[in-house]
Amino acid sequence: MADTNFSDLRNLGNLAGQRPSGRLVGGLVLIVLVVVGIFSSFYTVDPEEVGLVMRFGKYIRSTDPGLHMKLPFQIETVLKVPIQRQLKAEFGFRTVSAGVRSETSTRGFGMESNMLTGDLNAAVVEWVVQYRIVDPYKFLFRVRNVSDTFRDMSEAIMRQIVGDRTVNEVLTVGRAEVASEVERLLQDLCNQYETGIKVEQVVLQDVNPPEPVKPSFNEVNQAQQEREKLINVAQSEYNQVIPRAKGEALETIQMAEGYALDRVNRAKGDAERFIAMFEAYSLAPEVTRQRIYLETMTRVLPQVESKVIVDDELGGVLPLLNLDKARGTGGGGGE
């Protein structure tokens, strides 16, 4: 009897000790639930983000940056989308470490960058697409795996544009046009698919021929540059010689035209002068004849070294000329 009472008392003690322990655990659980509920009811949206509240997986509302409340215990969840941050997608390479001098790696990304141009040449095209998320709802819910889809669209459009151009256009003068055309078509496709993405810029990072053909391609470029150099030199010489020859020819033509005009005008003047003299002569023949004679003598006589003027009535001129003296003088000089 005594043993039985002692056992009953011990069992009662154990039961009495368990009741306070269960209450304590329940209180602690309740406190933890309350604390978790309070902390899970608040969330913060950063200044460059927007929050999308989901209730049991269904979109309910959007929230701006700041502190907000929601239903706790995962009844409502928040997806944060950076709408003010400029994002970028790299193709053909990846940035290993960013900084003043960024390090990039192209290993393993040849399938993205190897392309075929319109003239059936190969080119390695590396480019970057910079974009922003302007509609977070479309970005999250309109397209499945939107990031992968965006990359696939960018690669498809780049291959299309490069395939429509020659390798020289892609490598040299056509790079800006290629980037602009890819940006335009990619934005149109993003709008069509309702991705909620705005393409900011497409930059061709590097465009080169494949490594196996790079030496041959460089030789071709050097030959083309040499050809352009020779063409420029020839054009320079042409610009120096041809305009000068054209100027000299024009000068000769103008001199000939001036000479012809002078000769024609002189001939016309002489003819008119002769006609005028003839008309004057017709009016007074004797006077005109005398005037012409005097004018002619005026021009001729100064050119004559020895002059002998005789009278019309003189019978002989030999005594006056003193030819014998002149001959004697001449003979004496000859002796």
C-alpha positions in Angstrom: 0.0 0.0 0.0 2.8 2.4 0.8 4.6 1.6 -2.4 1.5 2.2 -4.4 0.9 5.6 -2.8 4.4 6.6 -3.4 4.2 5.7 -7.2 0.9 7.6 -7.5 2.5 10.6 -5.9 5.5 10.5 -8.2 3.2 10.3 -11.3 1.2 13.2 -10.0 4.4 15.2 -9.6 5.5 14.5 -13.1 2.1 15.6 -14.5 2.3 18.7 -12.5 5.7 19.5 -13.8 4.7 19.0 -17.5 1.8 21.5 -17.5 4.0 24.6 -16.9 6.5 23.4 -19.5 3.8 23.0 -22.3 2.4 26.5 -21.6 5.9 28.0 -21.8 6.5 26.4 -25.2 3.1 27.5 -26.5 3.8 31.1 -25.4 7.2 31.0 -27.0 5.7 29.7 -30.3 3.1 32.5 -30.1 5.7 35.1 -29.5 7.8 33.8 -32.4 4.8 33.8 -34.7 3.9 37.4 -33.8 7.5 38.6 -34.3 7.7 36.7 -37.6 4.4 38.1 -38.7 5.4 41.6 -37.8 8.7 41.4 -39.6 7.3 39.7 -42.6 4.6 42.4 -42.9 7.0 45.1 -43.8 9.3 45.4 -46.8 11.4 48.1 -48.4 11.7 49.1 -52.0 15.0 50.7 -53.1 15.0 54.1 -55.0 15.9 52.4 -58.3 13.3 49.6 -58.0 9.6 49.1 -58.0 7.8 46.3 -56.0 5.2 44.0 -57.4 3.0 42.4 -54.7 1.8 38.9 -55.3 -1.0 37.2 -53.3 -0.8 33.5 -53.5 1.1 33.9 -56.8 -1.4 36.4 -58.4 -0.4 40.0 -59.1 -2.2 42.5 -56.9 -0.5 45.9 -57.1 2.7 47.8 -57.6 4.5 49.8 -55.0 6.9 52.7 -55.3 10.2 53.1 -53.5 10.0 53.3 -49.7 8.6 51.3 -46.7 5.4 49.3 -47.3 3.2 46.7 -45.6 1.9 43.4 -46.9 0.1 40.3 -45.5 2.6 38.1 -43.5 3.5 34.4 -43.7 4.0 34.4 -47.4 0.4 35.2 -48.1 1.7 38.1 -50.1 5.2 38.1 -51.6 7.1 41.0 -53.3 9.1 40.9 -56.5 11.5 43.8 -56.9 12.4 45.0 -60.4 15.2 47.6 -61.0 13.5 50.0 -63.4 16.0 52.9 -63.0 19.1 50.8 -63.5 20.7 50.4 -66.9 21.2 46.7 -67.6 23.4 45.2 -70.3 23.7 41.9 -72.1 27.1 40.9 -73.5 27.5 38.7 -76.6 30.6 36.9 -77.7 32.4 37.7 -74.4 31.8 38.2 -70.7 33.3 40.7 -68.3 35.4 38.9 -65.7 36.2 42.0 -63.5 34.9 45.5 -64.0 37.0 48.6 -63.2 39.2 51.2 -64.8 40.6 48.5 -67.0 38.0 45.8 -67.3 39.0 42.2 -68.0 36.9 40.2 -70.4 37.0 36.6 -71.6 35.8 35.2 -74.9 36.5 31.5 -74.2 33.4 29.4 -74.7 31.3 32.1 -76.4 32.3 31.5 -80.0 28.9 30.2 -80.9 27.5 33.7 -80.2 30.1 35.7 -82.1 30.9 33.6 -85.2 28.8 34.9 -88.0 28.5 34.7 -91.8 28.4 37.9 -93.8 26.5 38.6 -97.0 29.5 37.9 -99.3 30.0 34.5 -97.6 32.9 35.6 -95.4 33.3 34.8 -91.7 33.4 37.4 -89.0 33.7 37.4 -85.2 31.2 40.0 -83.9 31.2 41.0 -80.2 28.6 43.4 -79.1 26.8 44.8 -76.0 23.1 45.7 -75.7 22.2 48.3 -73.0 18.6 48.3 -71.9 16.2 49.3 -69.2 13.0 47.7 -67.8 10.2 50.2 -68.4 7.2 48.0 -67.7 7.9 45.5 -64.8 4.5 43.8 -65.1 5.2 42.9 -68.8 8.8 42.0 -68.0 7.7 39.5 -65.3 4.5 38.0 -66.6 4.1 38.5 -70.4 7.1 36.5 -71.6 8.5 33.3 -70.1 12.2 33.4 -69.4 12.3 37.0 -70.7 16.1 37.3 -70.2 16.9 34.3 -72.4 14.3 35.4 -74.9 15.8 38.9 -75.1 19.3 37.4 -75.7 17.9 35.1 -78.4 16.2 38.1 -80.1 19.4 40.2 -80.0 21.5 37.4 -81.5 19.0 36.6 -84.3 18.7 40.3 -85.3 22.5 40.8 -85.3 22.9 37.7 -87.5 20.2 39.0 -89.9 21.8 42.4 -90.2 25.4 41.1 -90.6 24.2 38.6 -93.1 22.9 41.4 -95.3 26.2 43.2 -95.5 29.7 42.5 -96.8 32.6 41.7 -94.5 34.3 45.1 -95.2 31.1 47.0 -94.3 30.9 45.1 -91.0 34.5 45.5 -90.1 35.0 49.2 -91.2 32.6 51.8 -92.4 29.3 50.0 -91.7 29.7 49.4 -88.0 27.6 52.4 -86.9 24.9 51.6 -89.4 24.8 47.9 -88.2 24.5 49.0 -84.6 21.7 51.5 -85.3 19.7 49.0 -87.4 20.0 46.3 -84.8 18.8 48.7 -82.1 15.8 49.7 -84.2 14.7 46.1 -85.1 15.4 44.8 -81.6 13.1 47.5 -80.0 10.4 46.7 -82.5 10.5 43.0 -81.6 10.5 43.8 -77.9 7.4 45.9 -78.3 5.8 43.2 -80.4 6.5 40.5 -77.7 5.5 42.9 -74.9 8.7 42.3 -72.9 8.6 45.7 -71.1 12.2 46.4 -72.2 13.5 49.6 -73.8 16.7 49.2 -75.8 19.0 52.1 -74.9 22.0 51.4 -77.1 23.7 48.7 -79.2 27.5 48.9 -79.2 29.7 46.8 -81.5 32.5 46.0 -79.0 34.9 44.3 -81.4 34.6 43.0 -85.0 37.4 40.9 -86.4 38.0 38.1 -88.9 38.4 34.6 -87.4 41.9 33.8 -86.1 42.8 31.2 -88.8 42.2 33.7 -91.6 43.4 36.9 -89.8 46.9 37.0 -91.5 45.4 36.7 -95.0 42.8 39.2 -94.2 45.4 41.7 -92.9 47.4 41.2 -96.1 44.3 42.0 -98.2 43.7 45.1 -96.1 47.2 46.3 -96.6 46.9 45.7 -100.3 43.7 47.7 -100.4 45.3 50.5 -98.3 48.2 50.6 -100.7 45.8 50.7 -103.7 44.0 53.6 -102.0 47.3 55.4 -101.4 48.3 55.1 -105.0 44.9 56.2 -106.2 45.2 59.3 -103.9 48.7 60.1 -105.2 47.6 59.8 -108.8 44.5 61.9 -108.0 46.8 64.5 -106.4 49.1 64.6 -109.4 46.0 64.8 -111.7 44.7 67.8 -109.7 48.0 69.5 -110.1 48.6 68.9 -113.8 45.2 68.9 -115.4 44.0 72.2 -114.0 47.3 73.9 -114.9 47.0 72.5 -118.5 43.4 73.7 -118.7 44.5 77.1 -117.5 47.3 77.3 -120.0 45.0 76.2 -122.8 42.4 78.7 -121.8 45.0 81.4 -121.6 46.2 80.5 -125.2 42.7 80.5 -126.5 42.0 83.9 -124.9 45.3 85.3 -126.3 44.4 84.0 -129.8 40.9 85.4 -129.5 42.3 88.8 -128.5 44.9 88.7 -131.3 42.1 87.8 -133.8 39.9 90.6 -132.5 42.8 93.1 -132.7 43.7 92.1 -136.2 40.1 92.3 -137.3 39.6 95.7 -135.7 42.8 97.0 -137.2 41.8 95.7 -140.7 38.4 97.3 -140.3 40.0 100.5 -139.1 42.5 100.5 -142.0 39.7 99.8 -144.5 37.6 102.6 -143.1 40.6 104.9 -143.1 41.3 104.1 -146.7 37.7 104.6 -147.7 37.7 108.0 -145.8 41.0 109.0 -147.6 39.5 107.9 -150.9 36.4 110.0 -150.3 38.6 113.0 -149.4 40.7 112.4 -152.5 37.7 112.3 -154.7 36.7 115.7 -153.4 40.1 117.4 -153.9 42.5 115.1 -155.9 45.4 117.6 -156.2 45.4 118.6 -152.6 45.1 115.0 -151.4 47.9 113.9 -153.8 50.2 116.7 -152.5 49.4 115.8 -148.9 50.1 112.1 -149.4 53.4 113.0 -151.1 54.5 115.3 -148.3 53.5 112.7 -145.6 55.4 110.1 -147.5 58.5 112.2 -147.9 58.3 113.1 -144.2 58.6 109.4 -143.3 61.2 108.5 -146.0 63.7 111.3 -146.0 64.8 111.0 -142.3 66.0 107.4 -143.2 68.3 108.6 -146.1 71.9 109.3 -145.0 73.0 111.5 -148.0 70.6 113.9 -149.6 71.0 115.9 -152.8 68.4 118.5 -153.6 68.4 119.9 -157.1 66.3 122.4 -158.9 64.0 121.3 -161.7 65.5 123.9 -164.1 69.1 122.7 -163.6 70.6 121.3 -166.8 73.2 118.9 -165.4 74.0 117.7 -162.0 77.5 116.2 -162.5 79.4 119.4 -161.8 77.5 119.9 -158.6 78.1 116.3 -157.4 81.9 116.6 -157.8 82.2 113.0 -158.7 85.9 113.3 -159.8 86.9 114.5 -156.4 85.0 111.8 -154.7 86.6 109.2 -157.0 90.1 110.6 -156.4 89.6 110.5 -152.8 88.3 107.1 -153.0 91.2 106.1 -155.3 93.8 107.6 -153.0 92.4 105.8 -150.1 92.4 102.6 -152.2 96.1 103.2 -153.0 
